[in-house]
Amino acid sequence: MLSNMCTSLILHKRITTTLAKAKELKKYVEPLVTRAKEDTTHNRRMAFSYLQDKEAIKILFGEVAEKVGNRPGGYTRIIKTGFRLGDNAEMCIIELVDFNELMLKDSKPVKKTTRRSRRGSGKTGEGATATAPDKADAGEEASSAKASPKAKAKAKEEEEVEATEQAPVAETPADEASDKAGDSTTEESSNSDEEKKGE
């Protein structure tokens, strides 16, 4: 049964089965895929003793081995799909990881991180103290770079408000004319008030 399921998985890249069978199939198929990475006569014969299917061997050592060449294990994925209607058995899909195009589009390439030692660079005295403020500045820049777009927009608005408050407002000729017109109307209204009081 495992041989047939393994053949089907290699040919079709994903199959639906019960969870218990899928877990056993995972243990059966992954060593074969590891063997397929090294294409030798011995490995082909060993894989054929498990599968008994020439077409499956051809695909395993060709297409599958090519895709999983740089993967260090974990060639299959089990996705649970609920329970079967008749006997309530837990069902799942088992698939070859490198052949699921939808999952591959979502995943981003993982960046390799380099290890840093906790020890300092070995500088003592003036050199060590001079570099300390630079590190603090670098930390501030990194934190500002990590800030969310909303926070950046808010900071930008605050800067603009401060700039407008600090900049002197230059009066245009139109503003001056309106100011003079306003002054003349106030003078006229004050004159008319005085005349009324005089009467």
N, CA and C atoms as an extended XYZ file, in Angstrom:
597
Properties=species:S:1:pos:R:3:atomname:S:1:resname:S:1:resid:I:1 pbc="F F F"
N         0.823       -1.200        0.000 N   MET     1
C         0.000        0.000        0.000 CA  MET     1
C         0.867        1.263        0.000 C   MET     1
N         1.911        1.308        0.855 N   LEU     2
C         2.788        2.474        0.914 CA  LEU     2
C         3.533        2.674       -0.405 C   LEU     2
N         3.899        1.569       -1.046 N   SER     3
C         4.578        1.653       -2.336 CA  SER     3
C         3.676        2.309       -3.376 C   SER     3
N         2.416        1.895       -3.410 N   ASN     4
C         1.469        2.472       -4.370 CA  ASN     4
C         1.205        3.949       -4.070 C   ASN     4
N         1.054        4.268       -2.781 N   MET     5
C         0.816        5.659       -2.407 CA  MET     5
C         2.021        6.539       -2.742 C   MET     5
N         3.204        6.008       -2.531 N   CYS     6
C         4.429        6.749       -2.827 CA  CYS     6
C         4.545        7.010       -4.329 C   CYS     6
N         4.217        5.998       -5.130 N   THR     7
C         4.230        6.151       -6.589 CA  THR     7
C         3.241        7.229       -7.013 C   THR     7
N         2.036        7.193       -6.439 N   SER     8
C         1.017        8.188       -6.779 CA  SER     8
C         1.473        9.593       -6.389 C   SER     8
N         2.116        9.710       -5.228 N   LEU     9
C         2.596       11.010       -4.775 CA  LEU     9
C         3.663       11.557       -5.721 C   LEU     9
N         4.550       10.705       -6.181 N   ILE    10
C         5.617       11.150       -7.090 CA  ILE    10
C         5.038       11.533       -8.455 C   ILE    10
N         4.076       10.776       -8.930 N   LEU    11
C         3.488       11.057      -10.252 CA  LEU    11
C         2.598       12.301      -10.224 C   LEU    11
N         1.765       12.430       -9.186 N   HIS    12
C         0.758       13.497       -9.163 CA  HIS    12
C         1.140       14.673       -8.268 C   HIS    12
N         2.207       14.563       -7.499 N   LYS    13
C         2.752       15.609       -6.622 CA  LYS    13
C         1.911       15.877       -5.371 C   LYS    13
N         0.646       15.487       -5.325 N   ARG    14
C        -0.164       15.604       -4.103 CA  ARG    14
C        -1.280       14.584       -4.155 C   ARG    14
N        -1.591       13.996       -2.993 N   ILE    15
C        -2.686       13.033       -2.896 CA  ILE    15
C        -3.484       13.308       -1.617 C   ILE    15
N        -4.751       12.893       -1.633 N   THR    16
C        -5.613       13.031       -0.455 CA  THR    16
C        -5.749       11.667        0.196 C   THR    16
N        -5.512       11.616        1.496 N   THR    17
C        -5.589       10.348        2.231 CA  THR    17
C        -5.894       10.637        3.697 C   THR    17
N        -5.926        9.593        4.513 N   THR    18
C        -6.149        9.815        5.944 CA  THR    18
C        -4.848       10.273        6.600 C   THR    18
N        -4.979       10.904        7.741 N   LEU    19
C        -3.804       11.467        8.422 CA  LEU    19
C        -2.822       10.381        8.841 C   LEU    19
N        -3.325        9.257        9.321 N   ALA    20
C        -2.451        8.164        9.776 CA  ALA    20
C        -1.620        7.618        8.618 C   ALA    20
N        -2.282        7.415        7.461 N   LYS    21
C        -1.547        6.911        6.290 CA  LYS    21
C        -0.523        7.933        5.803 C   LYS    21
N        -0.896        9.217        5.845 N   ALA    22
C         0.013       10.266        5.369 CA  ALA    22
C         1.272       10.334        6.219 C   ALA    22
N         1.105       10.173        7.529 N   LYS    23
C         2.277       10.220        8.419 CA  LYS    23
C         3.219        9.052        8.145 C   LYS    23
N         2.664        7.885        7.859 N   GLU    24
C         3.510        6.729        7.520 CA  GLU    24
C         4.155        6.912        6.149 C   GLU    24
N         3.393        7.476        5.216 N   LEU    25
C         3.925        7.701        3.869 CA  LEU    25
C         5.088        8.685        3.901 C   LEU    25
N         4.993        9.669        4.773 N   LYS    26
C         6.071       10.661        4.907 CA  LYS    26
C         7.382        9.974        5.266 C   LYS    26
N         7.325        9.014        6.192 N   LYS    27
C         8.530        8.279        6.610 CA  LYS    27
C         9.053        7.373        5.498 C   LYS    27
N         8.157        7.000        4.592 N   TYR    28
C         8.515        6.073        3.520 CA  TYR    28
C         9.131        6.811        2.331 C   TYR    28
N         8.561        7.979        1.998 N   VAL    29
C         8.958        8.649        0.758 CA  VAL    29
C        10.179        9.560        0.927 C   VAL    29
N        10.351       10.158        2.112 N   GLU    30
C        11.440       11.131        2.256 CA  GLU    30
C        12.838       10.523        2.103 C   GLU    30
N        13.105        9.317        2.643 N   PRO    31
C        14.421        8.716        2.374 CA  PRO    31
C        14.654        8.440        0.882 C   PRO    31
N        13.585        8.125        0.152 N   LEU    32
C        13.730        7.894       -1.290 CA  LEU    32
C        14.113        9.179       -2.020 C   LEU    32
N        13.499       10.287       -1.602 N   VAL    33
C        13.829       11.572       -2.244 CA  VAL    33
C        15.270       11.959       -1.927 C   VAL    33
N        15.706       11.699       -0.693 N   THR    34
C        17.106       11.973       -0.327 CA  THR    34
C        18.050       11.139       -1.184 C   THR    34
N        17.684        9.893       -1.416 N   ARG    35
C        18.486        9.005       -2.256 CA  ARG    35
C        18.539        9.512       -3.703 C   ARG    35
N        17.427       10.096       -4.145 N   ALA    36
C        17.335       10.544       -5.542 CA  ALA    36
C        18.248       11.731       -5.836 C   ALA    36
N        18.720       12.428       -4.802 N   LYS    37
C        19.613       13.569       -5.029 CA  LYS    37
C        20.916       13.140       -5.686 C   LYS    37
N        21.360       11.907       -5.377 N   GLU    38
C        22.603       11.386       -5.965 CA  GLU    38
C        22.220       10.301       -6.974 C   GLU    38
N        22.321       10.618       -8.240 N   ASP    39
C        21.845        9.718       -9.298 CA  ASP    39
C        22.914        8.683       -9.636 C   ASP    39
N        22.867        7.568       -8.925 N   THR    40
C        23.779        6.460       -9.218 CA  THR    40
C        22.944        5.212       -9.511 C   THR    40
N        23.569        4.222      -10.104 N   THR    41
C        22.869        2.972      -10.422 CA  THR    41
C        22.378        2.299       -9.150 C   THR    41
N        23.212        2.318       -8.129 N   HIS    42
C        22.833        1.695       -6.858 CA  HIS    42
C        21.580        2.366       -6.272 C   HIS    42
N        21.575        3.701       -6.256 N   ASN    43
C        20.426        4.420       -5.709 CA  ASN    43
C        19.158        4.164       -6.520 C   ASN    43
N        19.299        4.075       -7.832 N   ARG    44
C        18.132        3.797       -8.673 CA  ARG    44
C        17.571        2.398       -8.378 C   ARG    44
N        18.459        1.441       -8.196 N   ARG    45
C        18.000        0.069       -7.914 CA  ARG    45
C        17.341       -0.030       -6.545 C   ARG    45
N        17.905        0.689       -5.567 N   MET    46
C        17.313        0.686       -4.232 CA  MET    46
C        15.918        1.326       -4.250 C   MET    46
N        15.794        2.431       -4.983 N   ALA    47
C        14.500        3.103       -5.085 CA  ALA    47
C        13.500        2.215       -5.829 C   ALA    47
N        13.979        1.494       -6.858 N   PHE    48
C        13.072        0.613       -7.609 CA  PHE    48
C        12.580       -0.539       -6.738 C   PHE    48
N        13.430       -0.977       -5.792 N   SER    49
C        12.997       -2.055       -4.899 CA  SER    49
C        11.839       -1.605       -3.989 C   SER    49
N        11.771       -0.321       -3.723 N   TYR    50
C        10.670        0.219       -2.927 CA  TYR    50
C         9.417        0.480       -3.780 C   TYR    50
N         9.615        1.040       -4.981 N   LEU    51
C         8.476        1.536       -5.761 CA  LEU    51
C         7.937        0.542       -6.797 C   LEU    51
N         8.818       -0.234       -7.435 N   GLN    52
C         8.416       -1.193       -8.477 CA  GLN    52
C         7.679       -0.501       -9.628 C   GLN    52
N         8.139        0.701      -10.003 N   ASP    53
C         7.490        1.441      -11.093 CA  ASP    53
C         8.551        2.267      -11.818 C   ASP    53
N         8.801        1.911      -13.097 N   LYS    54
C         9.870        2.583      -13.849 CA  LYS    54
C         9.571        4.059      -14.082 C   LYS    54
N         8.313        4.368      -14.381 N   GLU    55
C         7.931        5.767      -14.643 CA  GLU    55
C         8.146        6.639      -13.400 C   GLU    55
N         7.774        6.108      -12.237 N   ALA    56
C         7.955        6.851      -10.984 CA  ALA    56
C         9.444        7.087      -10.701 C   ALA    56
N        10.279        6.085      -10.994 N   ILE    57
C        11.727        6.223      -10.786 CA  ILE    57
C        12.289        7.309      -11.692 C   ILE    57
N        11.813        7.323      -12.950 N   LYS    58
C        12.289        8.321      -13.912 CA  LYS    58
C        11.958        9.735      -13.425 C   LYS    58
N        10.729        9.932      -12.949 N   ILE    59
C        10.326       11.262      -12.461 CA  ILE    59
C        11.052       11.596      -11.161 C   ILE    59
N        11.210       10.618      -10.269 N   LEU    60
C        11.874       10.843       -8.990 CA  LEU    60
C        13.314       11.307       -9.185 C   LEU    60
N        14.055       10.645      -10.057 N   PHE    61
C        15.466       10.986      -10.259 CA  PHE    61
C        15.654       12.142      -11.242 C   PHE    61
N        14.604       12.511      -11.962 N   GLY    62
C        14.704       13.625      -12.906 CA  GLY    62
C        14.109       14.897      -12.336 C   GLY    62
N        12.790       15.029      -12.503 N   GLU    63
C        12.083       16.260      -12.143 CA  GLU    63
C        12.130       16.562      -10.640 C   GLU    63
N        11.857       15.554       -9.814 N   VAL    64
C        11.787       15.777       -8.364 CA  VAL    64
C        13.173       16.087       -7.793 C   VAL    64
N        14.171       15.307       -8.160 N   ALA    65
C        15.529       15.515       -7.643 CA  ALA    65
C        16.072       16.884       -8.044 C   ALA    65
N        15.696       17.349       -9.223 N   GLU    66
C        16.149       18.657       -9.702 CA  GLU    66
C        15.585       19.791       -8.834 C   GLU    66
N        14.304       19.652       -8.452 N   LYS    67
C        13.658       20.710       -7.657 CA  LYS    67
C        14.135       20.715       -6.207 C   LYS    67
N        14.376       19.541       -5.633 N   VAL    68
C        14.720       19.477       -4.201 CA  VAL    68
C        16.222       19.405       -3.969 C   VAL    68
N        17.001       19.695       -4.978 N   GLY    69
C        18.449       19.537       -4.879 CA  GLY    69
C        19.092       20.277       -3.728 C   GLY    69
N        18.617       21.497       -3.423 N   ASN    70
C        19.264       22.293       -2.365 CA  ASN    70
C        18.494       22.260       -1.058 C   ASN    70
N        17.433       21.464       -0.971 N   ARG    71
C        16.646       21.391        0.272 CA  ARG    71
C        17.230       20.309        1.182 C   ARG    71
N        17.503       20.627        2.452 N   PRO    72
C        18.161       19.639        3.314 CA  PRO    72
C        17.210       18.682        4.027 C   PRO    72
N        16.026       18.489        3.535 N   GLY    73
C        15.047       17.585        4.168 CA  GLY    73
C        13.678       18.232        4.174 C   GLY    73
N        12.688       17.517        4.681 N   GLY    74
C        11.337       18.067        4.737 CA  GLY    74
C        10.747       18.271        3.367 C   GLY    74
N        10.723       17.206        2.568 N   TYR    75
C        10.282       17.326        1.177 CA  TYR    75
C         8.758       17.284        1.031 C   TYR    75
N         8.056       16.832        2.066 N   THR    76
C         6.597       16.713        1.976 CA  THR    76
C         5.918       17.590        3.016 C   THR    76
N         4.666       17.931        2.731 N   ARG    77
C         3.872       18.765        3.632 CA  ARG    77
C         2.518       18.099        3.815 C   ARG    77
N         2.017       18.046        5.060 N   ILE    78
C         0.695       17.477        5.345 CA  ILE    78
C        -0.239       18.627        5.723 C   ILE    78
N        -1.358       18.743        5.008 N   ILE    79
C        -2.358       19.778        5.285 CA  ILE    79
C        -3.659       19.087        5.673 C   ILE    79
N        -4.125       19.307        6.888 N   LYS    80
C        -5.357       18.665        7.356 CA  LYS    80
C        -6.566       19.295        6.667 C   LYS    80
N        -7.537       18.446        6.300 N   THR    81
C        -8.714       18.944        5.571 CA  THR    81
C       -10.034       18.627        6.260 C   THR    81
N        -9.998       18.165        7.487 N   GLY    82
C       -11.257       17.886        8.196 CA  GLY    82
C       -11.493       16.396        8.369 C   GLY    82
N       -12.775       16.005        8.525 N   PHE    83
C       -13.118       14.611        8.812 CA  PHE    83
C       -13.990       14.032        7.706 C   PHE    83
N       -13.773       12.734        7.428 N   ARG    84
C       -14.530       12.053        6.378 CA  ARG    84
C       -15.960       11.829        6.854 C   ARG    84
N       -16.908       11.918        5.930 N   LEU    85
C       -18.320       11.868        6.282 CA  LEU    85
C       -18.749       10.503        6.820 C   LEU    85
N       -18.270        9.425        6.203 N   GLY    86
C       -18.760        8.098        6.586 CA  GLY    86
C       -18.281        7.615        7.942 C   GLY    86
N       -16.958        7.539        8.116 N   ASP    87
C       -16.405        6.964        9.353 CA  ASP    87
C       -15.714        7.996       10.243 C   ASP    87
N       -15.802        9.288        9.878 N   ASN    88
C       -15.235       10.373       10.687 CA  ASN    88
C       -13.706       10.281       10.815 C   ASN    88
N       -13.064        9.661        9.812 N   ALA    89
C       -11.600        9.580        9.826 CA  ALA    89
C       -11.017       10.953        9.480 C   ALA    89
N        -9.900       11.300       10.126 N   GLU    90
C        -9.283       12.605        9.869 CA  GLU    90
C        -8.555       12.558        8.525 C   GLU    90
N        -8.957       13.462        7.616 N   MET    91
C        -8.412       13.468        6.255 CA  MET    91
C        -7.355       14.569        6.112 C   MET    91
N        -6.497       14.400        5.104 N   CYS    92
C        -5.478       15.406        4.844 CA  CYS    92
C        -4.987       15.292        3.406 C   CYS    92
N        -4.244       16.296        3.010 N   ILE    93
C        -3.555       16.274        1.717 CA  ILE    93
C        -2.066       16.187        2.030 C   ILE    93
N        -1.372       15.271        1.359 N   ILE    94
C         0.090       15.229        1.477 CA  ILE    94
C         0.649       15.598        0.113 C   ILE    94
N         1.617       16.503        0.105 N   GLU    95
C         2.145       17.001       -1.161 CA  GLU    95
C         3.652       17.195       -1.078 C   GLU    95
N         4.280       17.237       -2.250 N   LEU    96
C         5.703       17.564       -2.323 CA  LEU    96
C         5.831       19.087       -2.240 C   LEU    96
N         6.631       19.563       -1.318 N   VAL    97
C         6.694       20.985       -0.992 CA  VAL    97
C         7.066       21.849       -2.190 C   VAL    97
N         8.034       21.449       -2.969 N   ASP    98
C         8.564       22.292       -4.038 CA  ASP    98
C         7.665       22.360       -5.265 C   ASP    98
N         6.560       21.649       -5.261 N   PHE    99
C         5.683       21.658       -6.426 CA  PHE    99
C         4.386       22.428       -6.182 C   PHE    99
N         4.216       23.014       -5.017 N   ASN   100
C         3.025       23.813       -4.735 CA  ASN   100
C         3.343       25.257       -5.102 C   ASN   100
N         2.903       25.680       -6.294 N   GLU   101
C         3.267       26.999       -6.812 CA  GLU   101
C         2.668       28.125       -5.975 C   GLU   101
N         1.460       27.932       -5.435 N   LEU   102
C         0.813       28.981       -4.644 CA  LEU   102
C         1.603       29.289       -3.384 C   LEU   102
N         2.062       28.234       -2.699 N   MET   103
C         2.835       28.438       -1.473 CA  MET   103
C         4.189       29.069       -1.789 C   MET   103
N         4.774       28.697       -2.923 N   LEU   104
C         6.089       29.227       -3.275 CA  LEU   104
C         6.017       30.714       -3.587 C   LEU   104
N         4.892       31.184       -4.165 N   LYS   105
C         4.739       32.608       -4.460 CA  LYS   105
C         4.658       33.413       -3.178 C   LYS   105
N         3.943       32.888       -2.168 N   ASP   106
C         3.765       33.610       -0.912 CA  ASP   106
C         5.057       33.704       -0.114 C   ASP   106
N         5.843       32.632       -0.156 N   SER   107
C         7.054       32.619        0.675 CA  SER   107
C         8.126       33.499        0.055 C   SER   107
N         8.826       34.257        0.910 N   LYS   108
C         9.900       35.130        0.460 CA  LYS   108
C        11.233       34.450        0.756 C   LYS   108
N        12.246       34.744       -0.045 N   PRO   109
C        13.544       34.125        0.226 CA  PRO   109
C        14.086       34.558        1.577 C   PRO   109
N        14.587       33.600        2.324 N   VAL   110
C        15.081       33.868        3.681 CA  VAL   110
C        16.511       34.381        3.594 C   VAL   110
N        16.761       35.507        4.244 N   LYS   111
C        18.114       36.068        4.250 CA  LYS   111
C        18.947       35.370        5.308 C   LYS   111
N        20.168       35.030        4.936 N   LYS   112
C        21.066       34.394        5.899 CA  LYS   112
C        21.662       35.476        6.791 C   LYS   112
N        21.616       35.235        8.087 N   THR   113
C        22.167       36.205        9.022 CA  THR   113
C        23.562       35.774        9.437 C   THR   113
N        24.435       36.750        9.544 N   THR   114
C        25.808       36.442        9.981 CA  THR   114
C        25.870       36.580       11.486 C   THR   114
N        26.677       35.748       12.105 N   ARG   115
C        26.790       35.775       13.560 CA  ARG   115
C        27.786       36.846       13.972 C   ARG   115
N        27.403       37.571       15.009 N   ARG   116
C        28.303       38.589       15.550 CA  ARG   116
C        28.791       38.137       16.912 C   ARG   116
N        30.013       38.485       17.216 N   SER   117
C        30.525       38.136       18.537 CA  SER   117
C        30.155       39.252       19.506 C   SER   117
N        30.037       38.906       20.771 N   ARG   118
C        29.675       39.899       21.780 CA  ARG   118
C        30.865       40.753       22.182 C   ARG   118
N        32.022       40.293       21.869 N   ARG   119
C        33.215       41.042       22.238 CA  ARG   119
C        33.322       42.277       21.360 C   ARG   119
N        33.917       43.318       21.916 N   GLY   120
C        34.115       44.563       21.162 CA  GLY   120
C        35.187       44.375       20.103 C   GLY   120
N        35.465       45.445       19.388 N   SER   121
C        36.459       45.369       18.326 CA  SER   121
C        37.877       45.373       18.879 C   SER   121
N        38.014       45.484       20.205 N   GLY   122
C        39.339       45.435       20.810 CA  GLY   122
C        39.951       46.806       21.020 C   GLY   122
N        39.237       47.882       20.620 N   LYS   123
C        39.769       49.235       20.790 CA  LYS   123
C        39.600       49.674       22.243 C   LYS   123
N        40.592       50.406       22.726 N   THR   124
C        40.503       50.944       24.088 CA  THR   124
C        40.864       52.418       24.033 C   THR   124
N        40.470       53.148       25.057 N   GLY   125
C        40.853       54.567       25.145 CA  GLY   125
C        39.974       55.440       24.273 C   GLY   125
N        40.628       56.382       23.556 N   GLU   126
C        39.901       57.394       22.796 CA  GLU   126
C        39.107       56.780       21.652 C   GLU   126
N        39.675       55.804       20.980 N   GLY   127
C        38.996       55.191       19.825 CA  GLY   127
C        37.663       54.590       20.211 C   GLY   127
N        37.615       53.927       21.379 N   ALA   128
C        36.385       53.265       21.823 CA  ALA   128
C        35.331       54.293       22.182 C   ALA   128
N        35.749       55.404       22.867 N   THR   129
C        34.759       56.403       23.280 CA  THR   129
C        34.250       57.185       22.083 C   THR   129
N        35.097       57.383       21.084 N   ALA   130
C        34.675       58.160       19.915 CA  ALA   130
C        33.616       57.427       19.117 C   ALA   130
N        33.658       56.098       19.104 N   THR   131
C        32.702       55.346       18.295 CA  THR   131
C        31.356       55.197       18.980 C   THR   131
N        31.275       55.434       20.287 N   ALA   132
C        30.019       55.235       21.014 CA  ALA   132
C        28.893       56.125       20.507 C   ALA   132
N        29.089       57.459       20.323 N   PRO   133
C        28.002       58.290       19.820 CA  PRO   133
C        27.560       57.886       18.425 C   PRO   133
N        28.534       57.446       17.587 N   ASP   134
C        28.177       57.015       16.236 CA  ASP   134
C        27.212       55.851       16.290 C   ASP   134
N        27.450       54.917       17.215 N   LYS   135
C        26.549       53.755       17.342 CA  LYS   135
C        25.171       54.196       17.772 C   LYS   135
N        25.119       55.182       18.687 N   ALA   136
C        23.817       55.684       19.148 CA  ALA   136
C        23.066       56.322       17.990 C   ALA   136
N        23.796       57.126       17.174 N   ASP   137
C        23.164       57.741       16.004 CA  ASP   137
C        22.665       56.687       15.042 C   ASP   137
N        23.466       55.663       14.840 N   ALA   138
C        23.067       54.587       13.928 CA  ALA   138
C        21.816       53.896       14.451 C   ALA   138
N        21.741       53.712       15.788 N   GLY   139
C        20.552       53.088       16.390 CA  GLY   139
C        19.315       53.925       16.158 C   GLY   139
N        19.468       55.284       16.310 N   GLU   140
C        18.325       56.173       16.085 CA  GLU   140
C        17.871       56.105       14.639 C   GLU   140
N        18.841       56.100       13.699 N   GLU   141
C        18.490       56.026       12.278 CA  GLU   141
C        17.767       54.728       11.969 C   GLU   141
N        18.243       53.631       12.561 N   ALA   142
C        17.608       52.335       12.312 CA  ALA   142
C        16.197       52.320       12.851 C   ALA   142
N        16.007       52.902       14.066 N   SER   143
C        14.663       52.920       14.643 CA  SER   143
C        13.742       53.801       13.823 C   SER   143
N        14.269       54.928       13.291 N   SER   144
C        13.416       55.786       12.463 CA  SER   144
C        13.100       55.105       11.140 C   SER   144
N        14.030       54.300       10.633 N   ALA   145
C        13.767       53.581        9.378 CA  ALA   145
C        12.709       52.521        9.575 C   ALA   145
N        12.663       51.931       10.792 N   LYS   146
C        11.689       50.881       11.069 CA  LYS   146
C        10.303       51.448       11.368 C   LYS   146
N        10.200       52.764       11.585 N   ALA   147
C         8.918       53.362       11.956 CA  ALA   147
C         7.889       53.126       10.864 C   ALA   147
N         6.651       53.024       11.276 N   SER   148
C         5.588       52.740       10.327 CA  SER   148
C         5.320       53.966        9.452 C   SER   148
N         4.687       53.777        8.288 N   PRO   149
C         4.396       54.903        7.399 CA  PRO   149
C         3.513       55.958        8.068 C   PRO   149
N         2.559       55.532        8.932 N   LYS   150
C         1.699       56.498        9.615 CA  LYS   150
C         2.524       57.405       10.521 C   LYS   150
N         3.462       56.800       11.263 N   ALA   151
C         4.307       57.582       12.162 CA  ALA   151
C         5.168       58.562       11.371 C   ALA   151
N         5.678       58.133       10.222 N   LYS   152
C         6.488       59.011        9.373 CA  LYS   152
C         5.662       60.191        8.884 C   LYS   152
N         4.423       59.914        8.445 N   ALA   153
C         3.552       60.981        7.936 CA  ALA   153
C         3.242       61.984        9.043 C   ALA   153
N         2.972       61.483       10.255 N   LYS   154
C         2.664       62.355       11.385 CA  LYS   154
C         3.853       63.250       11.715 C   LYS   154
N         5.057       62.670       11.717 N   ALA   155
C         6.265       63.446       12.002 CA  ALA   155
C         6.472       64.527       10.951 C   ALA   155
N         6.179       64.205        9.698 N   LYS   156
C         6.336       65.158        8.603 CA  LYS   156
C         5.367       66.328        8.766 C   LYS   156
N         4.105       66.023        9.139 N   GLU   157
C         3.108       67.078        9.359 CA  GLU   157
C         3.547       68.006       10.488 C   GLU   157
N         4.065       67.421       11.586 N   GLU   158
C         4.528       68.238       12.707 CA  GLU   158
C         5.661       69.169       12.290 C   GLU   158
N         6.571       68.674       11.453 N   GLU   159
C         7.672       69.502       10.966 CA  GLU   159
C         7.148       70.668       10.139 C   GLU   159
N         6.137       70.388        9.285 N   GLU   160
C         5.563       71.444        8.446 CA  GLU   160
C         4.894       72.507        9.308 C   GLU   160
N         4.158       72.085       10.360 N   VAL   161
C         3.480       73.034       11.248 CA  VAL   161
C         4.503       73.923       11.942 C   VAL   161
N         5.587       73.316       12.434 N   GLU   162
C         6.638       74.089       13.095 CA  GLU   162
C         7.265       75.085       12.132 C   GLU   162
N         7.477       74.674       10.883 N   ALA   163
C         8.090       75.553        9.878 CA  ALA   163
C         7.189       76.745        9.588 C   ALA   163
N         5.873       76.517        9.501 N   THR   164
C         4.956       77.628        9.221 CA  THR   164
C         4.860       78.576       10.406 C   THR   164
N         4.950       78.054       11.632 N   GLU   165
C         4.910       78.919       12.816 CA  GLU   165
C         6.154       79.790       12.916 C   GLU   165
N         7.300       79.239       12.551 N   GLN   166
C         8.553       79.970       12.670 CA  GLN   166
C         8.739       80.980       11.542 C   GLN   166
N         8.243       80.701       10.332 N   ALA   167
C         8.462       81.574        9.181 CA  ALA   167
C         7.605       82.828        9.322 C   ALA   167
N         8.191       84.043        9.115 N   PRO   168
C         7.390       85.270        9.183 CA  PRO   168
C         6.461       85.344        7.980 C   PRO   168
N         5.240       85.822        8.215 N   VAL   169
C         4.255       85.919        7.141 CA  VAL   169
C         4.463       87.244        6.434 C   VAL   169
N         4.794       87.187        5.137 N   ALA   170
C         5.029       88.407        4.353 CA  ALA   170
C         3.689       88.893        3.816 C   ALA   170
N         3.401       90.209        4.035 N   GLU   171
C         2.130       90.755        3.561 CA  GLU   171
C         2.249       91.115        2.096 C   GLU   171
N         1.269       90.730        1.342 N   THR   172
C         1.234       91.042       -0.084 CA  THR   172
C         0.586       92.405       -0.257 C   THR   172
N         0.749       93.043       -1.405 N   PRO   173
C         0.110       94.352       -1.652 CA  PRO   173
C        -1.406       94.279       -1.493 C   PRO   173
N        -2.025       93.163       -1.890 N   ALA   174
C        -3.472       93.031       -1.764 CA  ALA   174
C        -3.879       93.061       -0.287 C   ALA   174
N        -3.073       92.383        0.570 N   ASP   175
C        -3.353       92.387        2.004 CA  ASP   175
C        -3.238       93.796        2.583 C   ASP   175
N        -2.194       94.539        2.124 N   GLU   176
C        -2.007       95.902        2.609 CA  GLU   176
C        -3.193       96.774        2.229 C   GLU   176
N        -3.672       96.622        0.975 N   ALA   177
C        -4.797       97.427        0.500 CA  ALA   177
C        -6.036       97.125        1.320 C   ALA   177
N        -6.270       95.842        1.608 N   SER   178
C        -7.448       95.490        2.398 CA  SER   178
C        -7.326       96.022        3.817 C   SER   178
N        -6.088       96.039        4.368 N   ASP   179
C        -5.875       96.598        5.702 CA  ASP   179
C        -6.203       98.093        5.716 C   ASP   179
N        -5.735       98.850        4.667 N   LYS   180
C        -6.010      100.284        4.588 CA  LYS   180
C        -7.504      100.545        4.469 C   LYS   180
N        -8.163       99.734        3.614 N   ALA   181
C        -9.612       99.900        3.442 CA  ALA   181
C       -10.322       99.655        4.766 C   ALA   181
N        -9.869       98.665        5.519 N   GLY   182
C       -10.451       98.368        6.827 CA  GLY   182
C       -10.260       99.523        7.789 C   GLY   182
N        -9.039      100.152        7.746 N   ASP   183
C        -8.753      101.284        8.628 CA  ASP   183
C        -9.671      102.459        8.305 C   ASP   183
N        -9.867      102.733        7.000 N   SER   184
C       -10.704      103.876        6.607 CA  SER   184
C       -12.154      103.659        7.032 C   SER   184
N       -12.659      102.439        6.932 N   THR   185
C       -14.042      102.175        7.346 CA  THR   185
C       -14.190      102.341        8.845 C   THR   185
N       -13.177      101.948        9.599 N   THR   186
C       -13.260      102.129       11.060 CA  THR   186
C       -13.224      103.603       11.438 C   THR   186
N       -12.398      104.392       10.696 N   GLU   187
C       -12.339      105.839       10.962 CA  GLU   187
C       -13.689      106.483       10.687 C   GLU   187
N       -14.307      106.115        9.539 N   GLU   188
C       -15.602      106.689        9.175 CA  GLU   188
C       -16.654      106.350       10.209 C   GLU   188
N       -16.655      105.076       10.676 N   SER   189
C       -17.649      104.669       11.669 CA  SER   189
C       -17.438      105.419       12.985 C   SER   189
N       -16.160      105.681       13.349 N   SER   190
C       -15.892      106.421       14.596 CA  SER   190
C       -16.328      107.874       14.454 C   SER   190
N       -16.112      108.475       13.252 N   ASN   191
C       -16.534      109.855       13.004 CA  ASN   191
C       -18.053      109.980       13.100 C   ASN   191
N       -18.782      109.039       12.519 N   SER   192
C       -20.249      109.091       12.541 CA  SER   192
C       -20.758      108.933       13.968 C   SER   192
N       -20.091      108.113       14.772 N   ASP   193
C       -20.483      107.936       16.181 CA  ASP   193
C       -20.311      109.251       16.956 C   ASP   193
N       -19.193      109.958       16.676 N   GLU   194
C       -18.954      111.224       17.362 CA  GLU   194
C       -19.989      112.254       16.991 C   GLU   194
N       -20.372      112.296       15.687 N   GLU   195
C       -21.391      113.235       15.238 CA  GLU   195
C       -22.728      112.993       15.920 C   GLU   195
N       -23.083      111.720       16.041 N   LYS   196
C       -24.339      111.365       16.719 CA  LYS   196
C       -24.311      111.814       18.166 C   LYS   196
N       -23.159      111.638       18.822 N   LYS   197
C       -23.059      112.063       20.223 CA  LYS   197
C       -23.172      113.584       20.342 C   LYS   197
N       -22.574      114.309       19.359 N   GLY   198
C       -22.601      115.765       19.358 CA  GLY   198
C       -24.032      116.279       19.201 C   GLY   198
N       -24.831      115.634       18.411 N   GLU   199
C       -26.206      116.038       18.198 CA  GLU   199
C       -27.004      115.816       19.449 C   GLU   199
